[in-house]
Amino acid sequence: MLRDMRPTPAKSHYQFNLRDLSKIFQGLLMTDPKKCQQRGQLARSWVHECRRIFCDRLINDQDRNWFHKMVRTQLHDHTKLEWDHAMTRKQPKKQDDEPGSPDSASAAGSVDDGPKTFENDAMIVFCDFLIPGADPKIYEEVTDIAELQPLIEEYLSEYNSESKQPMHLVMFMDAIEHVARISRVFRQPQGNALLLGVGGSGRKSLSMLSTFMADYALYTIQIAKGYGMNEWRENLRECLLMAGVQDKPVVFLFDDTQIIMESMTEDVNAILNSGDVPNLYASEDLDAIAQACKEDCVRKRWPQTKINLFACYLTRVKRNIHVCLTMSPLGEAFRERLRKFPSIVNCCTIDWFSAWPDEALQSVATRSFQESDTDLGAHMASVVSVCKGVHQSVVHISLEYLSSLSRHNYVTPTSYLELLSTYRKVLASKRLQVGLLKDRLQNGLDKLISTAQVVSKLQEDITALKPVLVKTVAEVEEMIVNIDKDKADAAVTQVAVEKEESSAKEKAAATKAIADDAQRDLDEALPALDAAVQCLKDLKKADIDEVKVMGKPPGGVKLCMKAVCIMFNVKAEKAADPDNPGKKIEDYFGAAKKSFLGKADQLLKDMQDYDKDNIPDKTIKLIAPLILDPDFTPAAIEKASKACKAMCMWVRAMDTYHKVVLMVEPKKALLAEASAELEVVMGKLAEAQATLKGVMDKIAMLEAQFSEANAKKLDLERQMEEATGRLERAGILTASLGSESVRWTDTCARLSAEFENLIGDSLVSAATIAYAGTFTPDFRSQLV
């Protein structure tokens, strides 16, 4: 390597020394002895470590092919192993293999599934992340390369779920191999990485993913306005204290775009070389360092001096800090930094990010189009192939451009990503533009076609509406005549009904006057009758029995008994007159005792149920003198007997009621006659009203029919008017735009073809935008 791979301006990092040789042995010693027990496995491990140290920094296929031939020769010369035999990899036993079967291995439990040499397998990968979360992590060979992609994608998915800034990466095999390389560096003590590549190659993203997979802390700086050396030194102090005081593994990710002063590179060079930056720590930091490293001094049995404590601290920093530099090899600045700061090469494992291979270009384009929903359909594979071909053709044209004009044009992954992004934007924009224009013209054509159809339909509608309108107008006029005639008949009927109503009202008023007069007379007698009835209800059997047992009843009692006997038609007994001996007088008290006083309950019932409406005139004549007798009043009778008072009131009430009935009876007859006449009048009135109602109902029905027919006529007239107006306007439209129909049809067909071709046209446009800007017209024409 020292003899044939010398540094040049384009290969300024081709610097080799004994540290590289030690790194090879360091890598060999990382391999688990249990996983490396055969000569072929050790040979593959040696080839893998040589590639990681030497081949990964080579910049082109010519150098890499030279290296592969040299490794093949050295392996054969020093180990006597044939390349194909040494590179043959044992495949893991399948789950369905049975012990003892022809497909099973008797000793190692695995079989050869065909030769897996470098030429066939394309890569040898050793890593320690095959088992997520393993402790300790085992550095071993990957026997099934196909398992790497889903495993790395699982790590990426986990990272995105935990990170505030997820990374949407396409994990193709080239990127997976870089992840394995970076992870290998991070697992080594004082393992630092120098990642060389152009922008967009994925250096920082893959470094962040590898840091996450190693379960290390990531530290990077954020360049903002006003960022200077003070802020830079503060960031370095925080990072180194995290590695030394907190004793945490940390990856310091530093990009060359973050270098705003070359003194920053000098500080990084010091960290790579010694793990320390002069004059970085304040006194309180030194106190924290001393406190944290006391146990280390005790463990090593060193005196706890400042020098020893700081030496322990630097040991921690070197063990935990992993500097990851991402730089671009383009330009003079990179060569100048390597010359001034040799630790960037000497203390770092270099990984050169070459141009993306076909698989990477295809995977990135496919993922980009799928996630953006460009709707390429069956053209997806063709578009991806063209994008890949365009990018690769620009690389070749750039070499010719450099050879012809000595001008560099760097075709980077960023250029490819710009091509994909521009294509998506151009395709979406042109689809919207062409689709909108096509839709407008197509809409115009559809309107012209629909207008012609509307004109034909309107003519048919007008032809069909005319006879219906004429018929409807005739029906409406006939209805008007019928309605006028029926209204005249109704007016005559209404006059007759009003006359009958007037007569009925007069008759009803007279009848009511008669009824009111009779009721007034009855109202005069009823209070006395009610009072008597109430007294009878209050009268008790004991009161009547008291009257019955009187030996010599008072005059009032005798007078009352006489009145009651007359009312019940009980004849008086003949008794001796005490004042005139030898003469007889009428004794009503004795007759009463024999007739009804002995039956008190029956007497009360008979008095309450007395037929007051049919009192004989004879009874009224006999009772009349008693009614006029001043001693026959309730007040006078009450002095003699309480029971007789109620009987007195009852007798007087019956007399009053009879007299009222005699007065009311003629009025009742008159009322009956008037009611009969009123009923006849009301019957005639009801007939007249029924006749009027029938006429009015008929008129209402005719008016409803008229309203319906008139509305139908108005609607037909409106339809005729609208149809005629639309027909006139449609005629104007078809006459004005009829000549445009052919041109619009041709334009729509052309735009449809353009819309279908937008997938390819937009790709040509996007490729021109992304790549052709730096070329001269001659080279642009070659590109197109």
Backbone hydrogen bonds, N-H to C=O, Kabsch-Sander energy under -0.5 kcal/mol:
donor,donor_aa,acceptor,acceptor_aa,energy
5,M,1,M,-2.1
6,R,4,D,-0.9
11,K,8,T,-0.7
12,S,9,P,-0.5
14,Y,11,K,-2.1
15,Q,13,H,-2.5
20,D,17,N,-1.2
21,L,17,N,-0.9
22,S,18,L,-2.2
23,K,19,R,-2.1
24,I,20,D,-1.5
25,F,21,L,-1.6
26,Q,22,S,-2.4
27,G,23,K,-2.3
28,L,24,I,-2.2
29,L,25,F,-2.4
30,M,26,Q,-0.9
31,T,27,G,-0.6
31,T,28,L,-0.9
32,D,139,Y,-1.6
35,K,32,D,-1.5
36,C,32,D,-0.5
36,C,33,P,-1.0
42,L,38,Q,-2.1
43,A,39,R,-2.6
44,R,40,G,-2.4
45,S,41,Q,-2.1
46,W,42,L,-2.5
47,V,43,A,-2.6
48,H,44,R,-2.6
49,E,45,S,-2.4
50,C,46,W,-2.3
51,R,47,V,-2.2
52,R,48,H,-2.2
53,I,49,E,-1.9
54,F,50,C,-2.7
55,C,50,C,-1.1
56,D,51,R,-2.4
57,R,54,F,-1.0
58,L,55,C,-1.5
64,R,60,N,-1.9
65,N,61,D,-2.9
66,W,62,Q,-1.9
67,F,63,D,-2.3
68,H,64,R,-2.5
69,K,65,N,-2.1
70,M,66,W,-2.2
71,V,67,F,-2.7
72,R,68,H,-2.1
73,T,69,K,-2.3
74,Q,70,M,-2.7
75,L,71,V,-2.5
76,H,72,R,-2.0
77,D,73,T,-2.7
78,H,74,Q,-2.1
79,T,75,L,-1.8
80,K,76,H,-1.4
81,L,75,L,-0.8
86,A,82,E,-2.8
87,M,83,W,-2.6
88,T,84,D,-0.6
88,T,85,H,-0.6
91,Q,111,V,-1.5
97,D,94,K,-1.3
101,S,98,E,-2.2
104,S,101,S,-1.7
111,V,91,Q,-0.8
113,D,111,V,-0.6
114,G,112,D,-0.7
121,D,117,T,-3.8
122,A,118,F,-2.3
127,C,140,E,-2.6
134,A,131,I,-1.8
139,Y,137,K,-0.5
140,E,127,C,-2.6
140,E,138,I,-0.8
142,V,125,V,-3.2
143,T,141,E,-0.8
145,I,143,T,-0.5
147,E,144,D,-1.6
148,L,145,I,-1.6
149,Q,145,I,-0.6
151,L,147,E,-1.4
152,I,148,L,-3.0
153,E,149,Q,-2.4
154,E,150,P,-1.7
155,Y,151,L,-2.0
156,L,152,I,-2.6
157,S,153,E,-2.5
158,E,154,E,-2.2
159,Y,155,Y,-2.4
160,N,156,L,-2.6
161,S,157,S,-1.8
162,E,158,E,-1.1
162,E,159,Y,-0.6
163,S,159,Y,-2.1
168,H,166,P,-0.5
169,L,167,M,-1.2
171,M,169,L,-0.6
172,F,170,V,-1.6
176,I,172,F,-2.3
177,E,173,M,-2.5
178,H,174,D,-1.7
179,V,175,A,-2.2
180,A,176,I,-2.2
181,R,177,E,-2.0
182,I,178,H,-2.7
183,S,179,V,-2.6
184,R,180,A,-2.0
185,V,181,R,-1.7
186,F,182,I,-2.2
187,R,183,S,-1.5
188,Q,185,V,-1.2
190,Q,318,K,-0.9
191,G,188,Q,-1.7
192,N,190,Q,-0.8
193,A,323,V,-2.5
194,L,349,T,-2.3
195,L,193,A,-0.5
195,L,325,L,-3.6
196,L,194,L,-0.6
196,L,351,D,-2.4
197,G,327,M,-2.0
201,S,198,V,-1.4
206,L,202,G,-2.3
207,S,203,R,-1.8
208,M,204,K,-2.5
209,L,205,S,-2.1
210,S,206,L,-2.5
211,T,207,S,-2.3
212,F,208,M,-2.0
213,M,209,L,-2.3
214,A,210,S,-2.0
215,D,212,F,-1.0
216,Y,211,T,-2.3
217,A,249,P,-2.4
219,Y,251,V,-3.0
221,I,253,L,-0.5
223,I,221,I,-0.6
224,A,222,Q,-0.5
227,Y,224,A,-2.0
232,W,228,G,-2.2
233,R,229,M,-3.1
234,E,230,N,-2.0
235,N,231,E,-2.2
236,L,232,W,-2.4
237,R,233,R,-2.5
238,E,234,E,-2.3
239,C,235,N,-2.3
240,L,236,L,-2.8
241,L,237,R,-2.6
242,M,238,E,-1.9
243,A,239,C,-1.6
244,G,240,L,-2.9
245,V,241,L,-1.5
246,Q,241,L,-1.9
248,K,242,M,-1.8
250,V,320,N,-2.1
251,V,217,A,-3.2
252,F,250,V,-0.6
252,F,322,H,-2.3
253,L,219,Y,-2.3
253,L,251,V,-0.9
254,F,252,F,-0.6
254,F,324,C,-2.6
256,D,326,T,-2.3
258,Q,255,D,-1.9
259,I,256,D,-1.1
260,I,258,Q,-0.9
264,M,261,M,-1.7
265,T,261,M,-0.6
266,E,262,E,-1.7
267,D,263,S,-1.9
268,V,264,M,-2.0
269,N,265,T,-2.5
270,A,266,E,-1.9
271,I,267,D,-2.1
272,L,268,V,-2.4
273,N,269,N,-1.9
274,S,270,A,-3.2
275,G,270,A,-1.1
275,G,271,I,-0.7
276,D,270,A,-0.8
280,L,277,V,-0.9
286,L,282,A,-2.0
287,D,283,S,-2.0
288,A,284,E,-2.0
289,I,285,D,-2.4
290,A,286,L,-2.6
291,Q,287,D,-2.5
292,A,288,A,-2.1
293,C,289,I,-2.0
294,K,290,A,-0.6
297,C,293,C,-1.8
298,V,294,K,-2.3
299,R,295,E,-2.6
300,K,296,D,-2.0
301,R,297,C,-0.8
301,R,298,V,-0.5
302,W,297,C,-2.7
305,T,303,P,-2.3
309,L,305,T,-2.8
310,F,306,K,-2.4
311,A,307,I,-2.2
312,C,308,N,-2.3
313,Y,309,L,-1.9
314,L,310,F,-2.7
315,T,311,A,-2.1
316,R,312,C,-2.1
317,V,313,Y,-2.6
318,K,314,L,-2.8
319,R,315,T,-2.0
320,N,316,R,-2.3
321,I,317,V,-3.2
322,H,250,V,-1.9
324,C,252,F,-2.8
325,L,193,A,-3.1
325,L,323,V,-0.6
326,T,254,F,-2.3
327,M,195,L,-2.6
327,M,325,L,-0.6
335,R,331,G,-0.8
336,E,332,E,-2.5
337,R,333,A,-2.1
338,L,334,F,-2.1
339,R,335,R,-1.9
340,K,336,E,-2.2
341,F,337,R,-2.8
344,I,341,F,-1.6
345,V,342,P,-1.4
346,N,342,P,-2.8
347,C,343,S,-2.2
348,C,345,V,-0.7
349,T,192,N,-3.0
350,I,348,C,-0.6
351,D,194,L,-2.4
352,W,56,D,-3.4
353,F,196,L,-3.9
353,F,351,D,-0.6
354,S,352,W,-1.0
361,L,357,P,-2.4
362,Q,358,D,-2.6
363,S,359,E,-2.6
364,V,360,A,-2.7
365,A,361,L,-2.0
366,T,362,Q,-2.5
367,R,363,S,-2.6
368,S,364,V,-2.4
369,F,365,A,-2.4
370,Q,366,T,-2.2
371,E,367,R,-2.5
372,S,368,S,-1.6
373,D,369,F,-0.7
374,T,369,F,-1.4
379,H,376,L,-2.1
380,M,377,G,-1.4
383,V,379,H,-2.7
384,V,380,M,-2.5
385,S,381,A,-2.2
386,V,382,S,-2.4
387,C,383,V,-2.7
388,K,384,V,-2.3
389,G,385,S,-2.6
390,V,386,V,-3.0
391,H,387,C,-2.2
392,Q,388,K,-2.3
393,S,389,G,-2.6
394,V,390,V,-2.2
395,V,391,H,-1.5
396,H,392,Q,-1.8
397,I,393,S,-2.6
398,S,394,V,-2.3
399,L,395,V,-1.4
400,E,396,H,-1.9
401,Y,397,I,-2.8
402,L,398,S,-2.3
403,S,399,L,-2.5
404,S,400,E,-2.8
405,L,401,Y,-2.6
406,S,402,L,-1.5
407,R,401,Y,-0.8
411,V,409,N,-0.7
412,T,410,Y,-0.9
414,T,199,G,-1.4
415,S,412,T,-0.6
416,Y,412,T,-1.4
417,L,413,P,-2.7
418,E,414,T,-2.5
419,L,415,S,-2.1
420,L,416,Y,-2.2
421,S,417,L,-2.6
422,T,418,E,-3.0
423,Y,419,L,-2.6
424,R,420,L,-2.2
425,K,421,S,-2.1
426,V,422,T,-3.2
427,L,423,Y,-2.8
428,A,424,R,-2.2
429,S,425,K,-2.7
430,K,426,V,-3.1
431,R,427,L,-2.4
432,L,428,A,-2.1
433,Q,429,S,-2.6
434,V,430,K,-3.1
435,G,430,K,-0.5
435,G,431,R,-2.2
436,L,432,L,-2.1
437,L,433,Q,-2.3
438,K,434,V,-3.0
439,D,435,G,-2.5
440,R,436,L,-2.2
441,L,437,L,-2.4
442,Q,438,K,-3.0
443,N,439,D,-2.5
444,G,440,R,-2.2
445,L,441,L,-2.7
446,D,442,Q,-2.8
447,K,443,N,-2.2
448,L,444,G,-2.3
449,I,445,L,-2.7
450,S,446,D,-3.0
451,T,447,K,-2.6
452,A,448,L,-2.2
453,Q,449,I,-2.1
454,V,450,S,-2.5
455,V,451,T,-2.7
456,S,452,A,-2.0
457,K,453,Q,-2.3
458,L,454,V,-3.1
459,Q,455,V,-2.3
460,E,456,S,-1.9
461,D,457,K,-2.6
462,I,458,L,-2.8
463,T,459,Q,-2.2
464,A,460,E,-2.2
465,L,461,D,-2.2
466,K,462,I,-1.7
468,V,464,A,-0.8
469,L,465,L,-2.7
470,V,466,K,-2.2
471,K,467,P,-2.4
472,T,468,V,-2.4
473,V,469,L,-2.4
474,A,470,V,-2.0
475,E,471,K,-2.2
476,V,472,T,-2.3
477,E,473,V,-2.3
478,E,474,A,-2.3
479,M,475,E,-2.2
480,I,476,V,-2.0
481,V,477,E,-1.8
482,N,478,E,-2.2
483,I,479,M,-2.6
484,D,480,I,-2.2
485,K,481,V,-2.1
486,D,482,N,-2.6
487,K,483,I,-2.3
488,A,484,D,-1.7
489,D,485,K,-2.1
490,A,486,D,-2.2
491,A,487,K,-1.8
492,V,488,A,-1.8
493,T,489,D,-2.3
494,Q,490,A,-2.3
495,V,491,A,-1.9
496,A,492,V,-1.9
497,V,493,T,-2.4
498,E,494,Q,-2.4
499,K,495,V,-1.9
500,E,496,A,-2.4
501,E,497,V,-2.5
502,S,498,E,-2.0
503,S,499,K,-2.3
504,A,500,E,-2.7
505,K,501,E,-2.1
506,E,502,S,-2.1
507,K,503,S,-2.4
508,A,504,A,-2.4
509,A,505,K,-2.1
510,A,506,E,-2.2
511,T,507,K,-2.5
512,K,508,A,-2.0
513,A,509,A,-1.8
514,I,510,A,-2.1
515,A,511,T,-2.3
516,D,512,K,-2.4
517,D,513,A,-2.2
518,A,514,I,-2.3
519,Q,515,A,-2.0
520,R,516,D,-2.1
521,D,517,D,-1.8
522,L,518,A,-2.2
523,D,519,Q,-2.3
524,E,520,R,-1.1
524,E,521,D,-0.6
525,A,521,D,-1.1
526,L,522,L,-2.2
528,A,524,E,-0.5
529,L,525,A,-2.2
530,D,526,L,-3.0
531,A,527,P,-2.4
532,A,528,A,-2.4
533,V,529,L,-2.5
534,Q,530,D,-2.3
535,C,531,A,-2.2
536,L,532,A,-2.4
537,K,533,V,-1.9
538,D,534,Q,-1.9
539,L,535,C,-1.4
543,D,540,K,-0.5
544,I,540,K,-1.4
545,D,541,K,-2.7
546,E,542,A,-1.8
547,V,543,D,-1.5
548,K,544,I,-2.2
549,V,545,D,-1.7
550,M,547,V,-1.3
558,K,554,P,-2.1
559,L,555,G,-2.9
560,C,556,G,-2.2
561,M,557,V,-2.7
562,K,558,K,-2.2
563,A,559,L,-1.8
564,V,560,C,-2.3
565,C,561,M,-2.7
566,I,562,K,-2.4
567,M,563,A,-2.2
568,F,564,V,-2.2
569,N,566,I,-1.0
570,V,565,C,-3.4
571,K,569,N,-0.5
573,E,587,D,-1.9
575,A,573,E,-0.6
575,A,585,I,-3.0
577,D,580,N,-0.5
577,D,583,K,-2.8
583,K,580,N,-1.9
585,I,575,A,-3.8
587,D,573,E,-4.1
588,Y,586,E,-0.8
591,A,587,D,-1.2
592,A,588,Y,-2.4
593,K,589,F,-2.3
594,K,590,G,-1.9
595,S,591,A,-2.2
596,F,592,A,-2.2
597,L,592,A,-3.0
598,G,593,K,-0.7
599,K,596,F,-1.1
603,L,599,K,-2.5
604,L,600,A,-2.5
605,K,601,D,-2.2
606,D,602,Q,-2.8
607,M,603,L,-2.5
608,Q,604,L,-2.2
609,D,605,K,-2.3
610,Y,607,M,-0.8
612,K,610,Y,-1.8
614,N,611,D,-1.0
615,I,612,K,-0.6
620,I,616,P,-1.8
621,K,617,D,-2.4
622,L,618,K,-2.3
623,I,619,T,-2.0
624,A,620,I,-1.2
627,I,623,I,-1.9
628,L,624,A,-1.7
629,D,625,P,-0.9
632,F,629,D,-1.6
633,T,631,D,-0.9
637,I,633,T,-3.0
638,E,634,P,-2.1
639,K,635,A,-0.7
639,K,636,A,-0.8
640,A,636,A,-0.5
640,A,637,I,-1.3
641,S,637,I,-2.4
645,K,641,S,-1.4
646,A,642,K,-1.5
647,M,643,A,-1.8
648,C,644,C,-2.6
649,M,645,K,-2.7
650,W,646,A,-2.1
651,V,647,M,-2.5
652,R,648,C,-2.6
653,A,649,M,-2.4
654,M,650,W,-2.4
655,D,651,V,-2.1
656,T,652,R,-2.6
657,Y,653,A,-2.8
658,H,654,M,-2.1
659,K,655,D,-2.3
660,V,656,T,-2.4
661,V,657,Y,-2.8
662,L,658,H,-2.4
663,M,659,K,-1.7
664,V,660,V,-2.9
665,E,661,V,-2.4
667,K,663,M,-0.6
668,K,664,V,-2.6
669,A,665,E,-2.3
670,L,666,P,-2.7
671,L,667,K,-2.8
672,A,668,K,-2.7
673,E,669,A,-2.3
674,A,670,L,-2.7
675,S,671,L,-2.8
676,A,672,A,-2.2
677,E,673,E,-2.4
678,L,674,A,-2.6
679,E,675,S,-2.5
680,V,676,A,-2.0
681,V,677,E,-2.5
682,M,678,L,-3.1
683,G,679,E,-2.2
684,K,680,V,-2.3
685,L,681,V,-2.6
686,A,682,M,-2.8
687,E,683,G,-2.3
688,A,684,K,-2.6
689,Q,685,L,-3.0
690,A,686,A,-2.7
691,T,687,E,-2.6
692,L,688,A,-2.9
693,K,689,Q,-3.1
694,G,690,A,-2.6
695,V,691,T,-2.3
696,M,692,L,-3.0
697,D,693,K,-3.3
698,K,694,G,-2.3
699,I,695,V,-2.4
700,A,696,M,-3.1
701,M,697,D,-2.8
702,L,698,K,-2.8
703,E,699,I,-3.0
704,A,700,A,-2.6
705,Q,701,M,-2.8
706,F,702,L,-2.6
707,S,703,E,-3.1
708,E,704,A,-2.8
709,A,705,Q,-3.0
710,N,706,F,-3.5
711,A,707,S,-2.8
712,K,708,E,-2.5
713,K,709,A,-2.5
714,L,710,N,-3.0
715,D,711,A,-2.9
716,L,712,K,-2.7
717,E,713,K,-2.6
718,R,714,L,-2.8
719,Q,715,D,-3.1
720,M,716,L,-2.7
721,E,717,E,-2.6
722,E,718,R,-3.3
723,A,719,Q,-3.1
724,T,720,M,-2.5
725,G,721,E,-2.6
726,R,722,E,-3.2
727,L,723,A,-2.3
728,E,724,T,-2.0
729,R,725,G,-2.6
730,A,726,R,-3.2
731,G,727,L,-1.9
732,I,728,E,-2.1
733,L,729,R,-2.6
734,T,730,A,-2.9
735,A,731,G,-2.2
736,S,732,I,-2.2
737,L,733,L,-2.8
738,G,734,T,-1.1
740,E,737,L,-0.8
741,S,737,L,-0.8
741,S,738,G,-0.7
743,R,739,S,-0.6
744,W,740,E,-2.9
745,T,741,S,-2.2
746,D,742,V,-2.3
747,T,743,R,-2.6
748,C,744,W,-2.7
749,A,745,T,-2.1
750,R,746,D,-2.3
751,L,747,T,-2.9
752,S,748,C,-2.5
753,A,749,A,-2.0
754,E,750,R,-2.4
755,F,751,L,-2.7
756,E,752,S,-2.0
757,N,753,A,-1.8
758,L,754,E,-0.6
758,L,755,F,-0.8
759,I,756,E,-0.6
761,D,757,N,-2.9
762,S,758,L,-2.8
763,L,759,I,-0.9
764,V,760,G,-2.2
765,S,761,D,-2.4
766,A,762,S,-3.0
767,A,763,L,-2.5
768,T,764,V,-2.2
769,I,765,S,-2.3
770,A,766,A,-2.6
771,Y,767,A,-2.4
772,A,767,A,-0.6
772,A,768,T,-1.3
774,T,771,Y,-0.7
775,F,772,A,-0.9
780,R,776,T,-2.4
781,S,777,P,-2.3
782,Q,778,D,-1.5
783,L,779,F,-2.1
784,V,780,R,-2.5
